Amino acid sequence: MLHKTKGIALKTTSYSENSIIVHIYTEQFGMQSYIINGAKKPKAKIHANLFQPLHPLEMVVYHKDNGGLQHIKEAQHAPILKQIPLDIIKSSLALFLNEVLYKALKSQSPDPFLFHYIQQSIHWLDQTEDNLANFHLVFLIKLSRFLGFLPLQTSGKQLPYFDLMDGIFTTNLPAHTHVLQAPHTEILYRLLQMTFEQSSSLKMEKEDRKFLLEKLLEFYKLHTENFGTVHALYILEEIFQ
């Protein structure tokens, strides 16, 4: 049965000499895998280049509820990204977010609010002229809300420790190493309150940003099954030195 749905391309793998399997987070069906025969051919109706990392799509798809590989009848960019493919900082951020999303959304069910958040974040990244050094930190923090493990502030005052395992700020140092301490708890607390626009004005030492990003990925690893290692991390560490 044919359906119209929006989607966000996350990963493409070769299937044969001319075909691919593309993993797309869709608005209507959640994470789906589509086989596209002949996508590598020069005159392909649906070409492999359409599925660049983090590109938003409008599609007409064949969908079967029994899962497995699905098929796409029509697909196009919607909208066409203008800056992300050409700007080294934005394209590096896109590769990083793309890898995080693929790992975090592997078995994600349809969630229109989550889809809208990702879609609007991509649009903002593509269009903004703001400083982007803290964009990915705010993106990860806000994304965790939709995935069910947003850091919780359990009192009206700022607390000295953040327990990554329990996902809460606390007055007591946890009896494990999965913890943030000052000054990084203060930075995390500030980022929790910020929009993308506001984060562009937050000054942070590169060592603090690197450490906080590594801890946020540790946080995701603790709360996401089979999250694994984010290989694109080193790209951001090079970009935001």
SERO-4910 file (N, C-alpha, C, O; in steps of 0.05 Angstrom, whole numbers):
BEGIN
 pado doro    nc1    nc2    nc3   cac1   cac2   cac3    cc1    cc2    cc3    oc1    oc2    oc3
  Met    A     17    -24      0      0      0      0     18     25      0     38     26     14
  Leu    A     10     45    -16     26     69    -19     19     89      3     -4     93     11
  His    A     40    103     14     37    123     34     56    147     28     78    143     17
  Lys    A     47    171     35     65    194     34     76    198     62     61    197     82
  Thr    A    102    203     64    114    209     90    139    226     86    153    224     65
  Lys    A    145    241    106    171    255    107    192    237    120    185    219    135
  Gly    A    217    242    114    238    225    125    264    240    127    267    262    115
  Ile    A    283    229    142    309    240    145    329    217    140    330    198    155
  Ala    A    345    220    119    365    200    112    387    198    133    398    218    141
  Leu    A    393    173    141    413    170    162    437    152    154    459    158    161
  Lys    A    432    131    139    454    113    132    448     99    106    426     90    102
  Thr    A    468     96     90    466     82     65    488     60     63    511     65     69
  Thr    A    480     36     56    499     14     52    495      2     25    472      1     15
  Ser    A    516     -8     13    514    -21    -13    501    -48    -10    505    -62     10
  Tyr    A    484    -55    -29    470    -81    -29    480    -99    -51    483   -123    -47
  Ser    A    486    -87    -73    497   -102    -96    512    -82   -113    517    -59   -104
  Glu    A    520    -89   -136    536    -71   -153    522    -45   -158    535    -24   -159
  Asn    A    496    -46   -162    481    -21   -169    459    -13   -149    446      7   -153
  Ser    A    456    -28   -128    433    -23   -110    443    -16    -82    466    -21    -75
  Ile    A    426     -3    -66    432      5    -39    410     -2    -20    387     -6    -28
  Ile    A    417     -2      6    397     -2     27    400     23     43    423     29     52
  Val    A    379     38     46    381     64     60    363     63     85    340     54     84
  His    A    374     73    107    360     73    132    350    102    136    366    121    137
  Ile    A    324    105    139    311    131    141    293    132    165    277    114    170
  Tyr    A    295    154    180    276    158    202    252    173    190    255    196    181
  Thr    A    229    160    190    206    172    177    186    183    197    185    173    220
  Glu    A    171    203    189    151    215    206    129    195    212    118    195    235
  Gln    A    121    180    193     97    163    195    103    135    206     86    123    220
  Phe    A    126    124    201    132     96    208    156     92    226    164     70    231
  Gly    A    169    114    235    193    111    251    217    102    234    218    109    210
  Met    A    236     88    246    259     80    231    252     57    211    239     38    219
  Gln    A    260     61    186    254     41    165    279     37    148    296     54    145
  Ser    A    280     13    136    302      6    117    289      1     90    270    -14     87
  Tyr    A    300     15     70    289     13     43    311      3     24    333     12     24
  Ile    A    303    -16      7    321    -25    -14    314    -10    -40    291     -8    -47
  Ile    A    335      1    -53    331     16    -77    348      3    -99    372      7   -100
  Asn    A    335    -11   -117    349    -25   -138    358     -5   -160    343     13   -168
  Gly    A    382     -9   -168    393      8   -190    400     37   -182    403     54   -199
  Ala    A    401     42   -156    406     70   -147    433     81   -154    436    105   -155
  Lys    A    452     64   -161    479     73   -168    482     78   -198    503     88   -207
  Lys    A    462     71   -213    464     75   -242    461    105   -249    446    119   -235
  Pro    A    475    115   -269    474    144   -275    446    155   -280    441    177   -273
  Lys    A    429    139   -292    402    148   -299    381    137   -281    358    134   -288
  Ala    A    389    131   -256    370    119   -237    347    139   -231    352    163   -228
  Lys    A    323    129   -229    300    145   -222    303    156   -194    297    180   -188
  Ile    A    312    139   -175    318    148   -148    348    142   -144    356    120   -139
  His    A    364    164   -145    393    160   -145    404    160   -117    393    172    -99
  Ala    A    426    145   -113    439    143    -87    446    170    -74    446    173    -50
  Asn    A    453    189    -91    461    215    -81    439    230    -66    444    249    -51
  Leu    A    415    221    -70    392    234    -56    393    230    -26    382    246    -11
  Phe    A    407    210    -17    406    202     11    432    209     26    443    193     41
  Gln    A    441    234     21    464    244     36    457    246     66    433    251     72
  Pro    A    476    244     84    470    244    113    454    268    122    461    291    116
  Leu    A    433    263    136    416    283    150    399    299    130    387    319    138
  His    A    396    291    105    380    306     86    351    299     90    343    276     91
  Pro    A    334    320     92    305    316     95    292    308     68    300    318     47
  Leu    A    272    291     69    260    280     45    230    281     47    218    280     68
  Glu    A    218    282     23    189    276     20    188    251      2    200    250    -19
  Met    A    172    231     11    172    205     -3    144    194     -7    126    200      9
  Val    A    142    178    -27    119    160    -30    130    132    -28    147    124    -44
  Val    A    121    117     -8    133     91     -2    112     69     -2     88     73      3
  Tyr    A    121     45     -8    105     21     -4    112     12     25    135     10     33
  His    A     91      7     41     96     -1     68     81    -26     76     57    -29     71
  Lys    A     96    -45     88     84    -70     98     89    -70    128    111    -65    137
  Asp    A     69    -76    144     71    -76    173     87    -99    184     95    -98    208
  Asn    A     94   -118    168    109   -141    178    139   -135    180    155   -152    186
  Gly    A    147   -110    174    175   -102    176    191   -111    152    181   -116    131
  Gly    A    218   -114    157    235   -121    135    241    -98    117    235    -75    123
  Leu    A    253   -104     94    260    -83     75    235    -73     61    218    -88     51
  Gln    A    233    -46     60    211    -33     46    220    -22     19    244    -24     12
  His    A    202    -10      4    209      1    -22    199     30    -24    178     37    -12
  Ile    A    213     46    -40    206     74    -45    197     77    -74    211     68    -92
  Lys    A    175     90    -78    165     95   -105    176    122   -115    184    124   -138
  Glu    A    175    143    -97    184    169   -105    198    182    -81    191    176    -58
  Ala    A    218    199    -86    232    213    -65    245    238    -75    255    239    -98
  Gln    A    244    259    -59    257    284    -66    265    299    -41    254    295    -19
  His    A    285    317    -43    293    333    -20    271    353    -14    259    365    -32
  Ala    A    266    358     12    246    377     20    252    387     48    245    374     68
  Pro    A    264    411     50    275    427     28    303    418     20    314    400     32
  Ile    A    314    430      0    341    426     -8    359    441     11    356    465     15
  Leu    A    378    427     23    397    440     41    417    456     25    429    446      6
  Lys    A    421    481     33    438    499     17    466    503     29    486    504     14
  Gln    A    468    504     55    494    509     68    508    485     78    533    482     77
  Ile    A    493    466     90    505    443    102    524    427     84    546    420     92
  Pro    A    517    422     58    535    407     41    561    422     34    580    409     26
  Leu    A    561    448     37    583    464     27    600    476     49    624    483     44
  Asp    A    590    479     73    604    491     95    617    469    112    604    451    121
  Ile    A    643    471    116    658    450    129    649    446    158    648    423    167
  Ile    A    643    467    172    634    465    200    606    452    201    601    434    217
  Lys    A    588    462    184    561    451    184    560    422    174    545    406    185
  Ser    A    576    416    154    576    388    144    588    369    165    580    346    167
  Ser    A    608    378    180    620    362    201    600    357    224    598    335    234
  Leu    A    585    378    231    565    375    251    543    356    242    533    339    257
  Ala    A    536    358    216    515    340    205    524    311    206    508    294    212
  Leu    A    549    306    200    559    278    201    558    267    229    551    244    234
  Phe    A    566    284    248    565    276    276    537    270    286    531    249    297
  Leu    A    518    289    281    491    286    289    478    262    275    462    247    287
  Asn    A    485    258    250    474    236    234    482    209    247    465    191    250
  Glu    A    507    207    256    516    182    268    502    177    295    493    155    301
  Val    A    499    199    311    486    197    337    457    188    333    447    170    347
  Leu    A    443    201    314    415    195    309    411    166    300    393    152    308
  Tyr    A    429    157    282    426    129    272    429    110    296    414     90    297
  Lys    A    448    115    314    452     97    336    429     99    356    420     78    368
  Ala    A    418    123    360    397    127    381    369    119    371    352    113    387
  Leu    A    365    119    344    338    115    334    335     88    320    315     84    306
  Lys    A    353     69    324    353     44    310    326     30    311    317     19    291
  Ser    A    314     30    335    288     16    338    266     35    346    247     27    359
  Gln    A    269     61    339    250     81    347    223     79    332    223     77    308
  Ser    A    202     80    348    175     80    336    168    107    326    182    127    332
  Pro    A    146    110    311    138    136    301    134    155    324    121    148    344
  Asp    A    144    179    322    140    200    342    141    227    327    163    237    322
  Pro    A    118    239    321    117    263    306    132    287    320    143    304    306
  Phe    A    132    287    346    145    309    361    175    306    358    189    326    354
  Leu    A    185    281    360    214    276    356    222    283    328    242    296    323
  Phe    A    206    274    309    212    279    281    213    309    276    232    319    262
  His    A    194    324    286    193    353    282    217    366    294    229    384    282
  Tyr    A    226    357    318    249    369    331    274    365    313    289    384    309
  Ile    A    278    341    303    302    336    286    300    352    261    320    364    253
  Gln    A    277    352    248    273    367    223    279    397    227    293    409    211
  Gln    A    267    409    248    271    437    253    300    444    261    311    465    254
  Ser    A    314    425    274    342    429    281    359    429    256    378    446    254
  Ile    A    353    412    237    368    411    212    364    437    197    383    449    186
  His    A    340    446    195    334    471    181    348    495    194    360    512    180
  Trp    A    348    495    221    362    517    235    392    517    229    404    537    223
  Leu    A    404    493    231    432    490    225    439    499    197    459    512    192
  Asp    A    422    492    178    427    500    150    426    530    145    440    540    129
  Gln    A    408    543    160    402    571    154    418    591    171    422    614    163
  Thr    A    427    583    195    438    602    214    465    613    206    480    600    191
  Glu    A    470    637    216    497    649    213    510    651    240    531    663    243
  Asp    A    498    640    261    508    641    288    533    624    292    539    606    276
  Asn    A    547    629    314    569    612    322    558    585    329    538    583    344
  Leu    A    570    564    320    560    537    323    575    519    342    571    495    343
  Ala    A    594    531    357    611    515    374    596    499    395    605    478    403
  Asn    A    572    508    404    557    494    424    531    482    414    516    470    430
  Phe    A    527    484    388    501    474    377    497    445    383    475    437    391
  His    A    517    428    378    514    399    382    509    391    411    496    371    416
  Leu    A    520    407    430    515    401    458    485    405    465    473    389    478
  Val    A    474    428    456    446    434    461    428    414    446    408    405    457
  Phe    A    436    406    422    421    387    406    419    360    422    397    349    424
  Leu    A    441    350    432    441    325    446    424    327    472    410    308    478
  Ile    A    427    349    486    411    352    511    382    352    505    366    338    519
  Lys    A    373    367    485    345    369    479    335    342    467    312    334    472
  Leu    A    351    329    451    343    303    440    338    283    462    320    266    459
  Ser    A    353    284    483    349    264    505    321    265    517    311    245    527
  Arg    A    309    288    516    281    291    526    262    272    510    246    258    522
  Phe    A    265    272    484    247    255    467    254    226    470    237    209    465
  Leu    A    278    220    478    286    192    481    281    181    509    285    158    515
  Gly    A    272    199    527    264    190    553    284    192    576    279    180    597
  Phe    A    306    207    571    326    209    593    337    237    596    361    241    600
  Leu    A    320    257    594    328    285    597    340    289    625    328    280    645
  Pro    A    363    302    628    374    308    655    354    323    672    342    343    664
  Leu    A    349    313    697    329    324    714    341    341    737    360    333    750
  Gln    A    330    364    740    336    382    763    315    377    784    292    386    780
  Thr    A    322    364    806    302    356    826    297    376    848    280    371    865
  Ser    A    311    399    848    305    419    868    307    447    854    314    449    831
  Gly    A    300    467    869    300    494    858    327    507    856    330    528    844
  Lys    A    348    494    867    374    506    866    393    488    850    388    464    846
  Gln    A    415    500    842    435    486    826    451    467    844    461    476    865
  Leu    A    454    442    837    467    422    853    495    415    842    499    419    818
  Pro    A    513    406    859    542    404    850    548    381    832    568    381    818
  Tyr    A    532    359    832    539    335    817    516    328    798    492    333    803
  Phe    A    524    316    775    504    304    758    510    275    754    531    268    744
  Asp    A    492    258    763    495    229    761    485    220    734    461    220    728
  Leu    A    504    211    717    497    203    690    481    177    689    465    174    670
  Met    A    484    160    708    470    135    708    440    139    715    422    128    703
  Asp    A    435    156    735    407    162    743    395    186    728    371    190    729
  Gly    A    412    201    715    403    224    700    393    247    717    374    261    708
  Ile    A    404    251    741    395    272    759    418    288    770    440    278    773
  Phe    A    412    314    776    431    330    792    427    322    821    405    316    830
  Thr    A    449    322    836    448    312    864    468    327    881    488    338    872
  Thr    A    463    327    908    481    339    927    503    319    935    524    328    946
  Asn    A    499    294    929    518    273    938    534    262    914    524    257    893
  Leu    A    560    258    919    578    246    898    571    217    895    573    202    915
  Pro    A    562    208    871    555    180    868    579    161    872    602    169    870
  Ala    A    573    136    879    593    116    884    602    102    859    608     78    859
  His    A    604    117    837    613    107    811    626    130    796    625    153    805
  Thr    A    638    124    773    653    144    758    636    159    737    646    177    725
  His    A    611    150    734    594    163    713    581    188    725    557    188    731
  Val    A    597    209    727    588    233    741    601    258    729    624    257    720
  Leu    A    586    280    730    597    306    724    600    322    750    583    320    768
  Gln    A    622    337    752    626    354    775    631    383    766    634    388    742
  Ala    A    633    401    785    639    429    779    666    431    765    684    416    772
  Pro    A    670    448    745    650    468    735    631    458    714    614    473    704
  His    A    633    432    707    618    422    684    588    418    690    571    419    672
  Thr    A    581    414    716    553    413    723    540    440    718    517    442    709
  Glu    A    554    462    724    544    489    720    539    494    690    519    505    682
  Ile    A    559    485    673    556    489    644    532    473    634    516    483    618
  Leu    A    530    448    643    507    431    634    481    444    642    462    445    626
  Tyr    A    479    454    666    455    467    676    448    491    658    424    495    652
  Arg    A    467    507    651    462    530    634    453    521    606    435    533    595
  Leu    A    466    501    595    458    491    569    429    480    569    415    482    548
  Leu    A    421    469    591    393    458    593    372    480    589    350    475    580
  Gln    A    380    504    596    361    526    594    361    541    567    345    559    563
  Met    A    380    534    550    386    550    526    372    540    501    368    516    497
  Thr    A    366    559    483    359    552    456    384    551    439    406    557    449
  Phe    A    382    542    414    405    542    396    417    570    394    441    574    395
  Glu    A    399    590    391    408    618    387    423    627    412    444    640    409
  Gln    A    413    621    435    426    630    460    453    617    464    471    629    475
  Ser    A    456    592    456    480    577    461    504    588    445    527    584    452
  Ser    A    498    603    424    520    614    407    536    635    422    559    641    415
  Ser    A    525    647    444    539    668    459    552    657    484    566    672    498
  Leu    A    549    631    489    562    619    513    591    614    508    599    599    490
  Lys    A    608    627    524    637    623    522    646    599    538    638    595    560
  Met    A    663    582    525    671    558    538    699    551    528    705    553    504
  Glu    A    717    542    546    743    533    538    741    508    522    723    491    527
  Lys    A    758    504    502    756    481    485    759    455    500    746    435    493
  Glu    A    775    455    522    778    430    538    752    423    552    745    400    554
  Asp    A    738    444    561    712    439    575    691    429    555    676    411    562
  Arg    A    691    441    531    672    432    511    677    403    503    658    387    500
  Lys    A    702    396    499    710    369    492    702    349    514    691    328    508
  Phe    A    708    356    539    701    338    561    671    335    564    661    313    568
  Leu    A    656    357    562    627    356    565    615    339    543    596    324    548
  Leu    A    624    342    518    614    326    496    619    296    501    601    280    496
  Glu    A    643    290    510    649    261    515    631    250    537    622    227    536
  Lys    A    625    267    557    607    258    579    578    255    569    563    238    578
  Leu    A    569    273    552    542    271    541    540    245    524    519    232    525
  Leu    A    560    238    509    560    213    494    560    189    513    548    168    507
  Glu    A    575    191    535    574    171    556    546    168    567    536    146    572
  Phe    A    533    191    572    505    191    581    487    176    562    470    161    570
  Tyr    A    490    181    536    474    167    516    480    137    516    462    121    513
  Lys    A    505    131    519    513    102    519    501     88    542    493     64    540
  Leu    A    499    101    565    487     89    589    457     84    586    445     66    599
  His    A    444    101    570    415    100    568    404     91    541    379     91    537
  Thr    A    421     83    523    413     73    497    425     47    491    450     44    491
  Glu    A    409     27    486    419      0    482    437     -2    457    429      8    435
  Asn    A    460    -14    459    479    -18    437    486      8    423    489      9    399
  Phe    A    490     29    439    496     55    427    525     55    415    529     65    393
  Gly    A    543     44    429    570     41    418    586     67    417    580     86    431
  Thr    A    606     67    400    625     90    397    616    107    374    609     98    353
  Val    A    618    134    378    612    153    357    638    160    343    654    175    355
  His    A    642    150    320    668    153    306    672    182    296    695    190    292
  Ala    A    651    196    291    653    224    281    661    244    302    665    267    296
  Leu    A    664    235    327    672    253    349    698    267    343    701    291    348
  Tyr    A    717    252    332    744    264    328    742    287    307    759    305    308
  Ile    A    723    286    289    720    308    269    713    334    283    724    355    277
  Leu    A    694    333    303    687    357    317    709    367    334    713    391    338
  Glu    A    725    349    346    747    357    362    768    372    346    782    390    356
  Glu    A    770    365    320    788    379    302    777    406    294    791    426    293
  Ile    A    751    407    289    738    431    279    737    453    300    742    476    295
  Phe    A    730    445    325    725    464    347    749    464    367    744    463    391
  Gln    A    773    465    357    797    467    374    798    494    388    816    499    403
***
